[in-house]
């Protein structure tokens, strides 16, 4: 679970960097990376929820 949280933190940091580049600098490639990262965040959050529920049942 610790690895999952660390992965989420890295994904959030990557998303924030790319989203900021798109908004502030108009960098279209950064927007594409931010959208791709948002999908990875969604997948990781679903996995976190699954693991968290399993841990709470123990």
C-alpha distance matrix in Angstrom:
0.0 3.8 5.4 5.0 6.4 8.7 9.8 10.7 12.5 14.4 15.3 16.6 18.6 20.1 21.0 22.7 24.6 25.9 26.7 28.6 30.5 31.5 32.7 34.4 35.8 36.1 34.2 33.9 31.7 29.1 29.2 28.5 25.5 24.3 24.7 22.9 19.9 20.0 19.7 16.6 15.1 16.2 14.6 11.1 11.6 12.6 9.7 7.5 10.4 10.5 7.1 8.0 11.4 10.8 9.3 12.2 14.6 14.2
3.8 0.0 3.8 5.4 5.2 6.3 8.6 9.9 10.7 12.5 14.3 15.4 16.8 18.6 20.0 21.3 22.9 24.6 25.7 27.2 29.1 30.5 31.6 32.9 34.3 35.0 33.1 33.2 31.0 28.2 28.7 28.3 25.0 23.8 24.8 23.1 19.8 20.3 20.5 17.3 15.6 17.5 16.3 12.6 13.2 15.1 12.4 10.0 13.2 13.9 10.8 11.0 14.7 14.4 12.4 15.0 17.7 17.0
5.4 3.8 0.0 3.8 5.5 5.1 6.1 8.6 9.9 10.6 12.2 14.2 15.4 16.5 18.2 20.0 21.2 22.6 24.1 25.8 27.2 28.6 30.1 31.5 32.5 33.1 30.8 30.8 28.3 25.8 26.5 25.7 22.4 21.6 22.7 20.5 17.4 18.5 18.4 14.9 13.9 16.1 14.5 10.9 12.6 14.5 11.7 10.3 13.9 14.4 11.7 12.9 16.4 15.9 14.7 17.6 20.0 19.5
5.0 5.4 3.8 0.0 3.8 5.5 5.1 6.2 8.7 10.0 10.5 12.3 14.3 15.3 16.3 18.3 20.1 21.1 22.1 24.2 25.9 26.8 28.2 30.0 31.1 31.4 29.3 29.0 26.7 24.2 24.4 23.6 20.5 19.4 20.1 18.1 15.1 15.5 15.4 12.1 10.8 12.5 11.1 7.4 8.9 10.8 8.2 6.8 10.5 11.3 9.3 10.5 14.0 14.1 13.4 16.0 18.5 18.7
6.4 5.2 5.5 3.8 0.0 3.8 5.4 5.0 6.2 8.7 9.8 10.5 12.4 14.3 15.2 16.5 18.5 20.1 20.8 22.4 24.5 25.7 26.6 28.2 29.7 30.3 28.5 28.6 26.6 23.7 23.9 23.8 20.6 19.0 20.1 18.8 15.3 15.5 16.1 13.2 10.9 13.0 12.7 8.9 9.2 12.0 10.3 7.7 11.1 12.9 11.0 10.9 14.6 15.4 14.1 16.1 19.2 19.4
8.7 6.3 5.1 5.5 3.8 0.0 3.8 5.4 5.1 6.3 8.7 9.9 10.7 12.4 14.3 15.4 16.8 18.6 19.9 21.3 22.9 24.6 25.8 27.0 28.2 29.1 27.0 27.4 25.2 22.2 23.1 22.9 19.5 18.3 19.9 18.4 14.8 15.8 16.8 13.6 11.9 14.8 14.3 10.7 11.9 14.9 13.1 11.1 14.6 16.3 14.2 14.5 18.3 18.8 17.4 19.6 22.6 22.5
9.8 8.6 6.1 5.1 5.4 3.8 0.0 3.8 5.4 5.2 6.2 8.6 9.9 10.6 12.2 14.3 15.5 16.6 18.1 20.0 21.3 22.6 24.2 25.7 26.6 27.1 24.8 24.8 22.4 19.8 20.4 19.8 16.5 15.6 16.9 15.0 11.6 13.0 13.5 10.1 9.0 12.1 11.4 8.0 10.2 13.0 11.3 10.4 14.0 15.4 14.0 15.0 18.4 19.0 18.4 20.7 23.4 23.7
10.7 9.9 8.6 6.2 5.0 5.4 3.8 0.0 3.8 5.4 5.0 6.1 8.6 9.8 10.4 12.1 14.2 15.3 16.0 18.0 19.9 20.9 22.1 23.8 25.2 25.5 23.7 23.6 21.7 18.8 18.9 18.8 15.7 14.0 15.1 14.0 10.4 10.7 11.8 9.0 6.6 9.6 9.9 6.7 7.6 11.0 10.4 9.0 12.1 14.3 13.5 13.9 17.1 18.4 17.9 19.7 22.6 23.4
12.5 10.7 9.9 8.7 6.2 5.1 5.4 3.8 0.0 3.8 5.5 5.2 6.2 8.7 9.9 10.6 12.4 14.4 15.3 16.5 18.6 20.1 21.0 22.2 23.8 24.6 23.0 23.5 21.7 18.5 19.1 19.5 16.3 14.4 16.4 15.6 11.9 12.4 14.4 11.9 9.4 12.7 13.5 10.4 10.9 14.5 14.1 12.1 15.1 17.5 16.5 16.3 19.7 21.1 20.1 21.6 24.9 25.4
14.4 12.5 10.6 10.0 8.7 6.3 5.2 5.4 3.8 0.0 3.8 5.4 5.1 6.2 8.6 9.9 10.7 12.4 14.1 15.4 16.8 18.5 20.0 21.1 22.0 22.9 20.8 21.3 19.1 16.1 17.2 17.4 13.8 12.7 15.0 13.8 10.2 11.9 13.8 11.0 9.7 13.4 13.9 11.2 12.7 16.1 15.4 14.3 17.5 19.5 18.5 19.0 22.4 23.4 22.7 24.6 27.6 28.0
15.3 14.3 12.2 10.5 9.8 8.7 6.2 5.0 5.5 3.8 0.0 3.8 5.4 5.1 6.1 8.6 9.9 10.6 11.9 14.1 15.4 16.4 18.1 19.8 20.7 21.0 18.9 18.9 16.9 13.9 14.4 14.3 11.0 9.6 11.5 10.3 6.6 8.1 10.0 7.6 6.3 10.1 11.0 9.0 10.6 13.8 13.8 13.3 16.2 18.3 18.0 18.6 21.7 23.0 22.8 24.6 27.4 28.3
16.6 15.4 14.2 12.3 10.5 9.9 8.6 6.1 5.2 5.4 3.8 0.0 3.8 5.5 5.1 6.1 8.6 10.0 10.3 12.0 14.2 15.3 16.2 17.8 19.4 19.9 18.4 18.8 17.4 14.1 14.2 15.0 12.2 9.7 11.8 11.9 8.2 8.4 11.3 9.8 7.3 10.7 12.6 10.7 11.0 14.6 15.3 14.1 16.4 19.1 19.1 18.9 21.9 23.8 23.4 24.6 27.7 28.8
18.6 16.8 15.4 14.3 12.4 10.7 9.9 8.6 6.2 5.1 5.4 3.8 0.0 3.8 5.4 5.2 6.2 8.7 9.9 10.6 12.5 14.4 15.4 16.3 17.7 18.8 17.2 18.2 16.7 13.2 14.2 15.4 12.2 10.4 13.4 13.4 9.9 11.1 14.1 12.5 10.7 14.2 15.9 14.0 14.6 18.2 18.5 17.3 19.9 22.5 22.0 21.9 25.1 26.8 26.1 27.5 30.7 31.5
20.1 18.6 16.5 15.3 14.3 12.4 10.6 9.8 8.7 6.2 5.1 5.5 3.8 0.0 3.8 5.5 5.2 6.2 8.5 10.0 10.8 12.4 14.3 15.5 16.1 16.8 14.6 15.3 13.3 10.0 11.4 12.1 8.7 7.6 10.8 10.5 7.4 9.5 12.3 10.8 10.2 13.8 15.2 13.9 15.3 18.5 18.8 18.3 21.0 23.3 23.1 23.5 26.6 28.0 27.7 29.4 32.3 33.2
21.0 20.0 18.2 16.3 15.2 14.3 12.2 10.4 9.9 8.6 6.1 5.1 5.4 3.8 0.0 3.8 5.5 5.3 5.9 8.3 9.9 10.5 12.0 13.9 15.0 15.1 13.5 13.7 12.5 9.1 9.2 10.3 7.7 5.0 8.0 8.8 5.9 6.8 10.2 9.9 8.8 11.8 14.0 13.3 14.1 17.2 18.3 17.9 20.0 22.5 22.9 23.2 25.9 27.8 27.8 29.0 31.9 33.3
22.7 21.3 20.0 18.3 16.5 15.4 14.3 12.1 10.6 9.9 8.6 6.1 5.2 5.5 3.8 0.0 3.8 5.6 5.2 6.0 8.5 9.9 10.5 11.7 13.5 14.4 13.4 14.6 14.0 10.2 10.5 12.7 10.5 7.7 10.9 12.3 9.7 9.9 13.6 13.4 11.7 14.5 17.1 16.1 16.3 19.6 20.8 19.9 21.9 24.7 25.0 24.7 27.5 29.6 29.3 30.3 33.4 34.7
24.6 22.9 21.2 20.1 18.5 16.8 15.5 14.2 12.4 10.7 9.9 8.6 6.2 5.2 5.5 3.8 0.0 3.8 5.6 5.3 6.3 8.8 10.2 10.6 11.5 12.9 11.3 13.1 12.1 8.4 10.0 12.2 9.8 8.2 12.0 13.0 10.7 12.1 15.5 15.1 14.1 17.2 19.3 18.4 19.1 22.4 23.3 22.6 24.9 27.5 27.5 27.5 30.5 32.3 31.9 33.2 36.3 37.4
25.9 24.6 22.6 21.1 20.1 18.6 16.6 15.3 14.4 12.4 10.6 10.0 8.7 6.2 5.3 5.6 3.8 0.0 3.8 5.4 5.0 6.3 8.7 10.0 10.2 10.5 8.5 9.6 8.6 4.8 6.4 8.5 6.5 5.3 9.0 10.3 9.0 10.5 13.7 13.8 13.6 16.4 18.5 18.2 19.2 22.1 23.2 23.1 25.2 27.7 28.1 28.4 31.1 33.0 33.0 34.3 37.2 38.5
26.7 25.7 24.1 22.1 20.8 19.9 18.1 16.0 15.3 14.1 11.9 10.3 9.9 8.5 5.9 5.2 5.6 3.8 0.0 3.8 5.4 5.1 6.2 8.5 9.8 9.7 9.0 9.8 10.1 6.6 6.0 9.1 8.3 5.6 8.5 11.0 9.9 10.0 13.5 14.4 13.6 15.8 18.5 18.5 18.8 21.7 23.3 23.1 24.7 27.4 28.2 28.2 30.7 32.8 33.0 33.9 36.8 38.4
28.6 27.2 25.8 24.2 22.4 21.3 20.0 18.0 16.5 15.4 14.1 12.0 10.6 10.0 8.3 6.0 5.3 5.4 3.8 0.0 3.8 5.4 5.2 5.8 7.8 9.1 9.1 11.2 11.9 8.4 8.8 12.2 11.3 9.2 12.2 14.6 13.3 13.5 17.1 17.8 16.7 19.1 21.8 21.5 21.6 24.7 26.2 25.6 27.3 30.2 30.7 30.4 33.1 35.3 35.1 35.9 39.1 40.5
30.5 29.1 27.2 25.9 24.5 22.9 21.3 19.9 18.6 16.8 15.4 14.2 12.5 10.8 9.9 8.5 6.3 5.0 5.4 3.8 0.0 3.8 5.6 5.4 5.3 6.7 5.8 8.6 9.1 6.1 7.7 10.9 10.3 9.4 12.6 14.5 13.8 14.9 18.1 18.7 18.3 20.8 23.2 23.1 23.8 26.7 28.0 27.7 29.7 32.3 32.8 32.9 35.6 37.6 37.5 38.6 41.6 42.9
31.5 30.5 28.6 26.8 25.7 24.6 22.6 20.9 20.1 18.5 16.4 15.3 14.4 12.4 10.5 9.9 8.8 6.3 5.1 5.4 3.8 0.0 3.8 5.8 5.6 4.6 4.5 6.1 7.8 5.5 5.2 8.9 9.6 8.5 10.7 13.3 13.4 13.9 16.9 18.3 18.1 20.0 22.6 23.0 23.6 26.2 27.9 27.9 29.5 32.1 33.0 33.1 35.5 37.7 38.0 38.9 41.8 43.4
32.7 31.6 30.1 28.2 26.6 25.8 24.2 22.1 21.0 20.0 18.1 16.2 15.4 14.3 12.0 10.5 10.2 8.7 6.2 5.2 5.6 3.8 0.0 3.8 5.9 5.6 7.5 9.2 11.5 9.2 8.2 12.0 12.8 10.9 12.8 15.9 15.7 15.4 18.7 20.2 19.4 21.1 24.1 24.5 24.4 27.1 29.1 28.8 30.1 32.9 34.0 33.7 36.0 38.4 38.6 39.2 42.2 43.9
34.4 32.9 31.5 30.0 28.2 27.0 25.7 23.8 22.2 21.1 19.8 17.8 16.3 15.5 13.9 11.7 10.6 10.0 8.5 5.8 5.4 5.8 3.8 0.0 3.8 5.9 8.0 10.9 13.0 10.7 11.0 14.7 15.0 13.5 16.0 18.7 18.2 18.4 21.8 22.9 22.1 24.1 27.0 27.0 27.0 30.0 31.7 31.2 32.7 35.6 36.3 36.0 38.5 40.9 40.7 41.4 44.6 46.1
35.8 34.3 32.5 31.1 29.7 28.2 26.6 25.2 23.8 22.0 20.7 19.4 17.7 16.1 15.0 13.5 11.5 10.2 9.8 7.8 5.3 5.6 5.9 3.8 0.0 3.8 5.4 8.8 10.8 9.4 10.4 13.7 14.3 13.7 16.2 18.6 18.5 19.3 22.4 23.5 23.2 25.4 27.9 28.1 28.6 31.4 33.0 32.7 34.5 37.2 37.8 37.8 40.4 42.6 42.6 43.5 46.5 48.0
36.1 35.0 33.1 31.4 30.3 29.1 27.1 25.5 24.6 22.9 21.0 19.9 18.8 16.8 15.1 14.4 12.9 10.5 9.7 9.1 6.7 4.6 5.6 5.9 3.8 0.0 3.8 6.0 9.0 8.5 8.4 11.5 13.1 12.7 14.4 17.0 17.7 18.2 20.9 22.5 22.6 24.3 26.8 27.5 28.1 30.5 32.3 32.5 34.0 36.5 37.5 37.7 40.0 42.2 42.6 43.5 46.3 48.0
34.2 33.1 30.8 29.3 28.5 27.0 24.8 23.7 23.0 20.8 18.9 18.4 17.2 14.6 13.5 13.4 11.3 8.5 9.0 9.1 5.8 4.5 7.5 8.0 5.4 3.8 0.0 3.8 5.6 5.4 6.6 9.1 10.2 10.7 12.8 14.7 15.5 16.7 19.1 20.3 20.9 22.9 25.0 25.6 26.7 29.1 30.5 30.9 32.7 35.0 35.9 36.4 38.8 40.7 41.1 42.3 45.0 46.5
33.9 33.2 30.8 29.0 28.6 27.4 24.8 23.6 23.5 21.3 18.9 18.8 18.2 15.3 13.7 14.6 13.1 9.6 9.8 11.2 8.6 6.1 9.2 10.9 8.8 6.0 3.8 0.0 3.8 5.4 5.0 6.5 8.8 9.8 10.8 12.6 14.3 15.4 17.2 18.9 19.9 21.4 23.4 24.6 25.7 27.7 29.3 30.1 31.7 33.8 35.0 35.7 37.9 39.7 40.4 41.7 44.2 45.9
31.7 31.0 28.3 26.7 26.6 25.2 22.4 21.7 21.7 19.1 16.9 17.4 16.7 13.3 12.5 14.0 12.1 8.6 10.1 11.9 9.1 7.8 11.5 13.0 10.8 9.0 5.6 3.8 0.0 3.8 5.3 5.1 6.3 8.6 10.0 10.7 12.4 14.3 15.8 16.9 18.3 20.2 21.7 22.7 24.3 26.3 27.5 28.4 30.4 32.2 33.1 34.1 36.5 38.0 38.7 40.3 42.7 44.1
29.1 28.2 25.8 24.2 23.7 22.2 19.8 18.8 18.5 16.1 13.9 14.1 13.2 10.0 9.1 10.2 8.4 4.8 6.6 8.4 6.1 5.5 9.2 10.7 9.4 8.5 5.4 5.4 3.8 0.0 3.8 5.4 5.0 6.0 8.6 9.8 10.3 12.1 14.4 15.2 16.0 18.2 20.0 20.5 21.9 24.3 25.5 26.0 28.0 30.1 30.8 31.6 34.1 35.8 36.2 37.6 40.3 41.6
29.2 28.7 26.5 24.4 23.9 23.1 20.4 18.9 19.1 17.2 14.4 14.2 14.2 11.4 9.2 10.5 10.0 6.4 6.0 8.8 7.7 5.2 8.2 11.0 10.4 8.4 6.6 5.0 5.3 3.8 0.0 3.8 5.4 5.0 6.2 8.6 9.7 10.4 12.7 14.4 15.0 16.6 18.7 19.8 20.7 22.9 24.5 25.2 26.8 28.9 30.1 30.7 32.9 34.8 35.5 36.7 39.3 40.9
28.5 28.3 25.7 23.6 23.8 22.9 19.8 18.8 19.5 17.4 14.3 15.0 15.4 12.1 10.3 12.7 12.2 8.5 9.1 12.2 10.9 8.9 12.0 14.7 13.7 11.5 9.1 6.5 5.1 5.4 3.8 0.0 3.8 5.4 5.2 6.3 8.6 9.9 11.1 12.8 14.3 15.7 17.2 18.7 20.1 21.8 23.3 24.4 26.2 27.9 29.1 30.2 32.2 33.9 34.8 36.3 38.6 40.2
25.5 25.0 22.4 20.5 20.6 19.5 16.5 15.7 16.3 13.8 11.0 12.2 12.2 8.7 7.7 10.5 9.8 6.5 8.3 11.3 10.3 9.6 12.8 15.0 14.3 13.1 10.2 8.8 6.3 5.0 5.4 3.8 0.0 3.8 5.5 5.1 6.1 8.5 10.1 10.6 12.1 14.3 15.5 16.3 18.1 20.2 21.2 22.1 24.2 25.9 26.8 27.9 30.2 31.7 32.4 34.0 36.4 37.8
24.3 23.8 21.6 19.4 19.0 18.3 15.6 14.0 14.4 12.7 9.6 9.7 10.4 7.6 5.0 7.7 8.2 5.3 5.6 9.2 9.4 8.5 10.9 13.5 13.7 12.7 10.7 9.8 8.6 6.0 5.0 5.4 3.8 0.0 3.8 5.4 5.0 6.1 8.8 9.8 10.2 12.2 14.3 15.0 16.0 18.4 19.8 20.3 22.1 24.3 25.3 25.9 28.2 30.1 30.6 32.0 34.5 36.1
24.7 24.8 22.7 20.1 20.1 19.9 16.9 15.1 16.4 15.0 11.5 11.8 13.4 10.8 8.0 10.9 12.0 9.0 8.5 12.2 12.6 10.7 12.8 16.0 16.2 14.4 12.8 10.8 10.0 8.6 6.2 5.2 5.5 3.8 0.0 3.8 5.4 5.0 6.6 8.9 9.8 10.8 12.8 14.4 15.4 17.0 18.9 19.9 21.3 23.2 24.7 25.5 27.4 29.3 30.3 31.5 33.8 35.7
22.9 23.1 20.5 18.1 18.8 18.4 15.0 14.0 15.6 13.8 10.3 11.9 13.4 10.5 8.8 12.3 13.0 10.3 11.0 14.6 14.5 13.3 15.9 18.7 18.6 17.0 14.7 12.6 10.7 9.8 8.6 6.3 5.1 5.4 3.8 0.0 3.8 5.4 5.4 6.6 8.9 10.1 11.1 12.7 14.5 15.9 17.2 18.6 20.4 21.8 23.1 24.4 26.4 27.8 29.0 30.6 32.7 34.3
19.9 19.8 17.4 15.1 15.3 14.8 11.6 10.4 11.9 10.2 6.6 8.2 9.9 7.4 5.9 9.7 10.7 9.0 9.9 13.3 13.8 13.4 15.7 18.2 18.5 17.7 15.5 14.3 12.4 10.3 9.7 8.6 6.1 5.0 5.4 3.8 0.0 3.8 5.3 5.0 6.1 8.6 9.8 10.4 12.1 14.3 15.2 16.1 18.2 19.9 20.8 21.9 24.2 25.7 26.4 28.0 30.4 31.8
20.0 20.3 18.5 15.5 15.5 15.8 13.0 10.7 12.4 11.9 8.1 8.4 11.1 9.5 6.8 9.9 12.1 10.5 10.0 13.5 14.9 13.9 15.4 18.4 19.3 18.2 16.7 15.4 14.3 12.1 10.4 9.9 8.5 6.1 5.0 5.4 3.8 0.0 3.8 5.4 5.0 6.2 8.7 9.8 10.4 12.4 14.3 15.0 16.4 18.5 19.9 20.5 22.5 24.5 25.4 26.6 28.9 30.7
19.7 20.5 18.4 15.4 16.1 16.8 13.5 11.8 14.4 13.8 10.0 11.3 14.1 12.3 10.2 13.6 15.5 13.7 13.5 17.1 18.1 16.9 18.7 21.8 22.4 20.9 19.1 17.2 15.8 14.4 12.7 11.1 10.1 8.8 6.6 5.4 5.3 3.8 0.0 3.8 5.4 5.1 6.3 8.7 9.9 10.9 12.6 14.3 15.5 17.0 18.7 19.9 21.5 23.2 24.5 25.9 27.9 29.8
16.6 17.3 14.9 12.1 13.2 13.6 10.1 9.0 11.9 11.0 7.6 9.8 12.5 10.8 9.9 13.4 15.1 13.8 14.4 17.8 18.7 18.3 20.2 22.9 23.5 22.5 20.3 18.9 16.9 15.2 14.4 12.8 10.6 9.8 8.9 6.6 5.0 5.4 3.8 0.0 3.8 5.4 5.1 6.1 8.6 10.0 10.7 12.2 14.3 15.5 16.5 18.0 20.1 21.3 22.4 24.2 26.2 27.7
15.1 15.6 13.9 10.8 10.9 11.9 9.0 6.6 9.4 9.7 6.3 7.3 10.7 10.2 8.8 11.7 14.1 13.6 13.6 16.7 18.3 18.1 19.4 22.1 23.2 22.6 20.9 19.9 18.3 16.0 15.0 14.3 12.1 10.2 9.8 8.9 6.1 5.0 5.4 3.8 0.0 3.8 5.4 5.0 6.0 8.6 9.8 10.2 12.1 14.2 15.1 15.9 18.2 19.9 20.6 22.0 24.4 26.0
16.2 17.5 16.1 12.5 13.0 14.8 12.1 9.6 12.7 13.4 10.1 10.7 14.2 13.8 11.8 14.5 17.2 16.4 15.8 19.1 20.8 20.0 21.1 24.1 25.4 24.3 22.9 21.4 20.2 18.2 16.6 15.7 14.3 12.2 10.8 10.1 8.6 6.2 5.1 5.4 3.8 0.0 3.8 5.5 5.2 6.3 8.7 9.8 10.7 12.5 14.4 15.2 16.7 18.7 20.0 21.1 23.2 25.2
14.6 16.3 14.5 11.1 12.7 14.3 11.4 9.9 13.5 13.9 11.0 12.6 15.9 15.2 14.0 17.1 19.3 18.5 18.5 21.8 23.2 22.6 24.1 27.0 27.9 26.8 25.0 23.4 21.7 20.0 18.7 17.2 15.5 14.3 12.8 11.1 9.8 8.7 6.3 5.1 5.4 3.8 0.0 3.8 5.5 5.2 6.4 8.7 10.1 10.8 12.5 14.2 15.7 17.0 18.6 20.2 21.9 23.7
11.1 12.6 10.9 7.4 8.9 10.7 8.0 6.7 10.4 11.2 9.0 10.7 14.0 13.9 13.3 16.1 18.4 18.2 18.5 21.5 23.1 23.0 24.5 27.0 28.1 27.5 25.6 24.6 22.7 20.5 19.8 18.7 16.3 15.0 14.4 12.7 10.4 9.8 8.7 6.1 5.0 5.5 3.8 0.0 3.8 5.4 5.0 6.1 8.6 9.8 10.5 12.0 14.2 15.4 16.3 18.1 20.2 21.6
11.6 13.2 12.6 8.9 9.2 11.9 10.2 7.6 10.9 12.7 10.6 11.0 14.6 15.3 14.1 16.3 19.1 19.2 18.8 21.6 23.8 23.6 24.4 27.0 28.6 28.1 26.7 25.7 24.3 21.9 20.7 20.1 18.1 16.0 15.4 14.5 12.1 10.4 9.9 8.6 6.0 5.2 5.5 3.8 0.0 3.8 5.3 4.9 6.1 8.6 9.8 10.2 12.2 14.2 15.1 16.2 18.5 20.4
12.6 15.1 14.5 10.8 12.0 14.9 13.0 11.0 14.5 16.1 13.8 14.6 18.2 18.5 17.2 19.6 22.4 22.1 21.7 24.7 26.7 26.2 27.1 30.0 31.4 30.5 29.1 27.7 26.3 24.3 22.9 21.8 20.2 18.4 17.0 15.9 14.3 12.4 10.9 10.0 8.6 6.3 5.2 5.4 3.8 0.0 3.8 5.4 5.1 6.3 8.7 9.8 10.8 12.6 14.4 15.5 17.1 19.3
9.7 12.4 11.7 8.2 10.3 13.1 11.3 10.4 14.1 15.4 13.8 15.3 18.5 18.8 18.3 20.8 23.3 23.2 23.3 26.2 28.0 27.9 29.1 31.7 33.0 32.3 30.5 29.3 27.5 25.5 24.5 23.3 21.2 19.8 18.9 17.2 15.2 14.3 12.6 10.7 9.8 8.7 6.4 5.0 5.3 3.8 0.0 3.8 5.4 5.1 6.2 8.4 10.0 10.7 12.3 14.3 15.8 17.4
7.5 10.0 10.3 6.8 7.7 11.1 10.4 9.0 12.1 14.3 13.3 14.1 17.3 18.3 17.9 19.9 22.6 23.1 23.1 25.6 27.7 27.9 28.8 31.2 32.7 32.5 30.9 30.1 28.4 26.0 25.2 24.4 22.1 20.3 19.9 18.6 16.1 15.0 14.3 12.2 10.2 9.8 8.7 6.1 4.9 5.4 3.8 0.0 3.8 5.4 5.2 5.9 8.5 9.9 10.4 12.1 14.4 15.8
10.4 13.2 13.9 10.5 11.1 14.6 14.0 12.1 15.1 17.5 16.2 16.4 19.9 21.0 20.0 21.9 24.9 25.2 24.7 27.3 29.7 29.5 30.1 32.7 34.5 34.0 32.7 31.7 30.4 28.0 26.8 26.2 24.2 22.1 21.3 20.4 18.2 16.4 15.5 14.3 12.1 10.7 10.1 8.6 6.1 5.1 5.4 3.8 0.0 3.8 5.5 5.1 6.1 8.6 9.9 10.5 12.6 14.8
10.5 13.9 14.4 11.3 12.9 16.3 15.4 14.3 17.5 19.5 18.3 19.1 22.5 23.3 22.5 24.7 27.5 27.7 27.4 30.2 32.3 32.1 32.9 35.6 37.2 36.5 35.0 33.8 32.2 30.1 28.9 27.9 25.9 24.3 23.2 21.8 19.9 18.5 17.0 15.5 14.2 12.5 10.8 9.8 8.6 6.3 5.1 5.4 3.8 0.0 3.8 5.5 5.4 6.4 8.8 10.2 11.2 13.3
7.1 10.8 11.7 9.3 11.0 14.2 14.0 13.5 16.5 18.5 18.0 19.1 22.0 23.1 22.9 25.0 27.5 28.1 28.2 30.7 32.8 33.0 34.0 36.3 37.8 37.5 35.9 35.0 33.1 30.8 30.1 29.1 26.8 25.3 24.7 23.1 20.8 19.9 18.7 16.5 15.1 14.4 12.5 10.5 9.8 8.7 6.2 5.2 5.5 3.8 0.0 3.8 5.5 5.1 6.2 8.7 10.1 11.3
8.0 11.0 12.9 10.5 10.9 14.5 15.0 13.9 16.3 19.0 18.6 18.9 21.9 23.5 23.2 24.7 27.5 28.4 28.2 30.4 32.9 33.1 33.7 36.0 37.8 37.7 36.4 35.7 34.1 31.6 30.7 30.2 27.9 25.9 25.5 24.4 21.9 20.5 19.9 18.0 15.9 15.2 14.2 12.0 10.2 9.8 8.4 5.9 5.1 5.5 3.8 0.0 3.8 5.4 5.1 6.2 8.8 10.3
11.4 14.7 16.4 14.0 14.6 18.3 18.4 17.1 19.7 22.4 21.7 21.9 25.1 26.6 25.9 27.5 30.5 31.1 30.7 33.1 35.6 35.5 36.0 38.5 40.4 40.0 38.8 37.9 36.5 34.1 32.9 32.2 30.2 28.2 27.4 26.4 24.2 22.5 21.5 20.1 18.2 16.7 15.7 14.2 12.2 10.8 10.0 8.5 6.1 5.4 5.5 3.8 0.0 3.8 5.4 5.1 6.5 9.2
10.8 14.4 15.9 14.1 15.4 18.8 19.0 18.4 21.1 23.4 23.0 23.8 26.8 28.0 27.8 29.6 32.3 33.0 32.8 35.3 37.6 37.7 38.4 40.9 42.6 42.2 40.7 39.7 38.0 35.8 34.8 33.9 31.7 30.1 29.3 27.8 25.7 24.5 23.2 21.3 19.9 18.7 17.0 15.4 14.2 12.6 10.7 9.9 8.6 6.4 5.1 5.4 3.8 0.0 3.8 5.5 5.4 7.0
9.3 12.4 14.7 13.4 14.1 17.4 18.4 17.9 20.1 22.7 22.8 23.4 26.1 27.7 27.8 29.3 31.9 33.0 33.0 35.1 37.5 38.0 38.6 40.7 42.6 42.6 41.1 40.4 38.7 36.2 35.5 34.8 32.4 30.6 30.3 29.0 26.4 25.4 24.5 22.4 20.6 20.0 18.6 16.3 15.1 14.4 12.3 10.4 9.9 8.8 6.2 5.1 5.4 3.8 0.0 3.8 5.4 5.5
12.2 15.0 17.6 16.0 16.1 19.6 20.7 19.7 21.6 24.6 24.6 24.6 27.5 29.4 29.0 30.3 33.2 34.3 33.9 35.9 38.6 38.9 39.2 41.4 43.5 43.5 42.3 41.7 40.3 37.6 36.7 36.3 34.0 32.0 31.5 30.6 28.0 26.6 25.9 24.2 22.0 21.1 20.2 18.1 16.2 15.5 14.3 12.1 10.5 10.2 8.7 6.2 5.1 5.5 3.8 0.0 3.8 5.5
14.6 17.7 20.0 18.5 19.2 22.6 23.4 22.6 24.9 27.6 27.4 27.7 30.7 32.3 31.9 33.4 36.3 37.2 36.8 39.1 41.6 41.8 42.2 44.6 46.5 46.3 45.0 44.2 42.7 40.3 39.3 38.6 36.4 34.5 33.8 32.7 30.4 28.9 27.9 26.2 24.4 23.2 21.9 20.2 18.5 17.1 15.8 14.4 12.6 11.2 10.1 8.8 6.5 5.4 5.4 3.8 0.0 3.8
14.2 17.0 19.5 18.7 19.4 22.5 23.7 23.4 25.4 28.0 28.3 28.8 31.5 33.2 33.3 34.7 37.4 38.5 38.4 40.5 42.9 43.4 43.9 46.1 48.0 48.0 46.5 45.9 44.1 41.6 40.9 40.2 37.8 36.1 35.7 34.3 31.8 30.7 29.8 27.7 26.0 25.2 23.7 21.6 20.4 19.3 17.4 15.8 14.8 13.3 11.3 10.3 9.2 7.0 5.5 5.5 3.8 0.0
